[in-house]
Amino acid sequence: MAKKQIHDPGWKWDDHFPLSQGVQSGNMIYVSGQVAVNPDGQIVGKGDMRAQTRQTLENIKAVLAVAGVTMDDVVKINSFVTDISKASEMMEVRREYFGHQPPASTTVEVKALIYPDLMIEIEVVAMKG
């Protein structure tokens, strides 16, 4: 049985949340839902889907880097948006990160996220090796 390994980029703002930013089991890495919060815990891009998507994906990159993988290793992405009419803006930014070999994908609209100014949350699954 594979042992669970935690991958933490060292953000202090998340210390009071009962979660791991990334968990590896075998060669699979599961990244918790990331939002547009910078390493200092400040929300980035209020009202701007492109800026929030970019910060969210940068957070994902940081977690994956701790695990020793890159965005090229992402096999599944789940996006949660508070306004589906802004999904095309999210997709524009996602193309910058996944344009050459995009992962399997799901996008759903949700009523709200943990903080009112957040417009997007993204979780991914990556495969190592």
C-alpha positions in Angstrom: 0.0 0.0 0.0 1.3 3.4 -0.9 2.1 5.8 1.9 0.5 9.2 1.8 2.9 12.1 1.4 2.0 15.8 2.1 3.2 18.6 -0.2 3.1 22.0 1.4 4.5 25.2 -0.2 4.8 26.8 3.2 2.1 29.4 3.1 1.4 30.7 6.6 -2.1 31.9 5.8 -3.4 28.3 5.5 -2.1 27.1 8.8 -5.5 27.4 10.5 -7.3 25.4 7.9 -7.6 21.6 8.4 -6.3 20.6 5.0 -3.2 19.7 3.0 -2.4 21.7 -0.1 -1.2 18.6 -1.9 -1.3 14.9 -1.1 0.5 12.2 -2.9 -0.4 8.6 -2.9 1.7 6.4 -5.1 2.4 8.4 -8.3 -0.9 10.4 -8.0 -0.8 13.9 -6.6 -4.1 15.6 -5.5 -4.0 19.3 -5.2 -6.6 20.9 -2.9 -8.9 23.6 -4.4 -6.8 26.6 -5.0 -8.1 30.2 -5.0 -6.8 33.6 -6.0 -4.9 34.2 -2.7 -1.3 35.2 -2.9 1.4 33.7 -0.6 0.7 36.5 1.9 -3.0 35.6 2.2 -4.3 38.5 0.2 -7.0 38.0 -2.5 -5.7 38.9 -5.9 -7.8 40.4 -8.8 -11.1 41.3 -7.2 -13.7 41.3 -10.0 -11.1 40.1 -12.6 -11.6 36.5 -13.7 -8.4 36.5 -15.7 -6.3 37.7 -12.8 -7.9 35.3 -10.4 -7.5 32.4 -12.7 -3.8 33.3 -13.2 -3.1 33.5 -9.4 -5.0 30.3 -8.8 -3.0 28.5 -11.4 0.3 29.9 -10.0 -0.7 28.5 -6.6 -1.3 25.1 -8.2 2.2 25.4 -9.9 3.7 26.1 -6.5 2.1 23.0 -4.9 3.1 20.8 -7.8 6.7 22.1 -7.7 6.9 20.9 -4.0 5.8 17.5 -5.3 8.4 17.5 -8.0 6.1 17.8 -11.0 4.9 20.5 -13.3 1.6 21.6 -15.0 2.5 19.2 -17.8 1.8 16.4 -15.4 -1.8 17.4 -14.6 -4.3 14.8 -15.9 -7.5 16.3 -14.5 -8.7 19.8 -13.6 -11.9 20.7 -11.9 -12.9 24.4 -11.9 -15.6 26.0 -9.8 -16.8 29.5 -10.9 -19.3 31.9 -9.4 -20.3 33.3 -12.8 -20.3 30.9 -15.7 -20.6 33.8 -18.1 -16.9 34.5 -17.3 -15.8 31.0 -18.2 -14.3 32.1 -21.5 -12.0 34.4 -19.6 -10.9 31.6 -17.4 -10.3 29.4 -20.5 -8.1 32.0 -22.1 -5.8 31.9 -19.1 -5.9 28.1 -18.8 -4.7 27.9 -22.5 -1.5 29.7 -21.4 -0.9 26.9 -18.9 -2.3 23.8 -20.6 -2.5 24.8 -24.3 -0.3 22.0 -25.8 -1.8 19.0 -24.0 -4.8 20.0 -21.9 -6.0 17.7 -19.1 -9.4 16.2 -18.7 -11.7 19.0 -17.4 -14.8 19.8 -15.6 -16.2 23.3 -15.0 -19.3 24.0 -12.8 -21.0 27.2 -11.6 -21.4 27.4 -7.8 -23.4 29.8 -5.7 -20.4 31.0 -3.7 -16.8 30.3 -2.6 -15.3 30.6 0.9 -14.7 34.4 0.5 -17.2 36.6 -1.3 -14.5 38.3 -3.5 -13.4 34.9 -4.9 -14.7 34.1 -8.4 -12.9 30.8 -9.0 -11.5 27.7 -7.3 -9.5 25.0 -9.1 -8.4 21.6 -8.0 -6.2 19.3 -10.0 -4.9 15.7 -10.1 -1.4 15.1 -11.5 0.6 12.0 -12.2 4.3 11.7 -11.3 6.6 9.7 -13.5 
